[in-house]
């Protein structure tokens, strides 16, 4: 979850003209491959006075994004199924030792440059590079208006002793704190559920998610997903046995 609050060019802020250009539609914000390109409304951008990243479409345009995702599902399956098909095609291509060009299928995969970033992080830690990277760490009070044990993605220097934070900001904008707390509350509850293996903990997490709009939907979703992924959820063995008995 990212909001851009400033853009510097040669040390000078150009954010006001960037925000005005994106809000008015004169400038197009760049997105990511795996999210449908849908512009945020001018009213939202101007009221926030921030530029949200494309992942936030799922929160600010839930109705529109759900309609798009359902259309994509009926055309070719859920996003994960599409990615599985693409990966199968890619691995078939990679079997060819004569392959010398980047396959077009790779453009459908998403996640560009993550492999480079991962290798650079490993290199920085193993070889004590003291290099600057953006990583997720407990911020330990560097941000003054969220709990100190929350993990935050921030600028850090990486070496063999770990990550030394160098945050660019120390206070999150109050206009988005409600959404931050809501999503973080869901993430913490989901993490607790993964550790406990308890159905009620899963149910709590789903009910806290801003993308689940009904307690009944949350319960149906929890039951269906736990049973569907039984082979990968050994921690939920007792829960799964109870669900099967009641099924």
Secondary structure in CASP SS format (residue, H / E / C, confidence):
PFRMAT SS
TARGET T0000
AUTHOR 0000-0000-0000
METHOD secondary structure of the structure
MODEL  1
X C 1.00
X C 1.00
X E 1.00
X E 1.00
X C 1.00
X C 1.00
X C 1.00
X E 1.00
X E 1.00
X C 1.00
X C 1.00
X E 1.00
X E 1.00
X C 1.00
X H 1.00
X H 1.00
X H 1.00
X H 1.00
X H 1.00
X H 1.00
X H 1.00
X H 1.00
X H 1.00
X H 1.00
X C 1.00
X C 1.00
X C 1.00
X C 1.00
X C 1.00
X C 1.00
X C 1.00
X C 1.00
X C 1.00
X C 1.00
X C 1.00
X C 1.00
X C 1.00
X C 1.00
X C 1.00
X C 1.00
X C 1.00
X H 1.00
X H 1.00
X H 1.00
X H 1.00
X H 1.00
X H 1.00
X H 1.00
X C 1.00
X C 1.00
X E 1.00
X E 1.00
X C 1.00
X H 1.00
X H 1.00
X H 1.00
X H 1.00
X H 1.00
X H 1.00
X H 1.00
X C 1.00
X H 1.00
X H 1.00
X H 1.00
X H 1.00
X H 1.00
X H 1.00
X H 1.00
X H 1.00
X H 1.00
X H 1.00
X H 1.00
X H 1.00
X H 1.00
X H 1.00
X H 1.00
X C 1.00
X C 1.00
X H 1.00
X H 1.00
X H 1.00
X H 1.00
X H 1.00
X H 1.00
X H 1.00
X H 1.00
X H 1.00
X H 1.00
X H 1.00
X H 1.00
X H 1.00
X H 1.00
X H 1.00
X H 1.00
X C 1.00
X C 1.00
X C 1.00
X C 1.00
X C 1.00
X C 1.00
X C 1.00
X C 1.00
X C 1.00
X H 1.00
X H 1.00
X H 1.00
X H 1.00
X H 1.00
X C 1.00
X C 1.00
X C 1.00
X C 1.00
X C 1.00
X H 1.00
X H 1.00
X H 1.00
X H 1.00
X H 1.00
X H 1.00
X H 1.00
X H 1.00
X H 1.00
X H 1.00
X H 1.00
X H 1.00
X H 1.00
X C 1.00
X C 1.00
X C 1.00
X C 1.00
X E 1.00
X E 1.00
X E 1.00
X E 1.00
X E 1.00
X E 1.00
X E 1.00
X E 1.00
X C 1.00
X C 1.00
X C 1.00
X C 1.00
X C 1.00
X C 1.00
X C 1.00
X C 1.00
X C 1.00
X C 1.00
X C 1.00
X C 1.00
X E 1.00
X E 1.00
X E 1.00
X E 1.00
X E 1.00
X E 1.00
X E 1.00
X E 1.00
X E 1.00
X C 1.00
X C 1.00
X E 1.00
X E 1.00
X E 1.00
X E 1.00
X C 1.00
X C 1.00
X C 1.00
X C 1.00
X C 1.00
X C 1.00
X C 1.00
X C 1.00
X H 1.00
X H 1.00
X H 1.00
X H 1.00
X H 1.00
X H 1.00
X H 1.00
X H 1.00
X H 1.00
X H 1.00
X H 1.00
X H 1.00
X H 1.00
X H 1.00
X H 1.00
X H 1.00
X H 1.00
X H 1.00
X H 1.00
X H 1.00
X H 1.00
X H 1.00
X H 1.00
X C 1.00
X C 1.00
X H 1.00
X H 1.00
X H 1.00
X H 1.00
X H 1.00
X H 1.00
X H 1.00
X H 1.00
X H 1.00
X H 1.00
X C 1.00
X C 1.00
X C 1.00
X C 1.00
X C 1.00
X C 1.00
X H 1.00
X H 1.00
X H 1.00
X H 1.00
X H 1.00
X H 1.00
X H 1.00
X H 1.00
X H 1.00
X H 1.00
X H 1.00
X H 1.00
X H 1.00
X H 1.00
X C 1.00
X H 1.00
X H 1.00
X H 1.00
X C 1.00
X H 1.00
X H 1.00
X H 1.00
X H 1.00
X H 1.00
X H 1.00
X H 1.00
X H 1.00
X H 1.00
X H 1.00
X H 1.00
X H 1.00
X H 1.00
X C 1.00
END
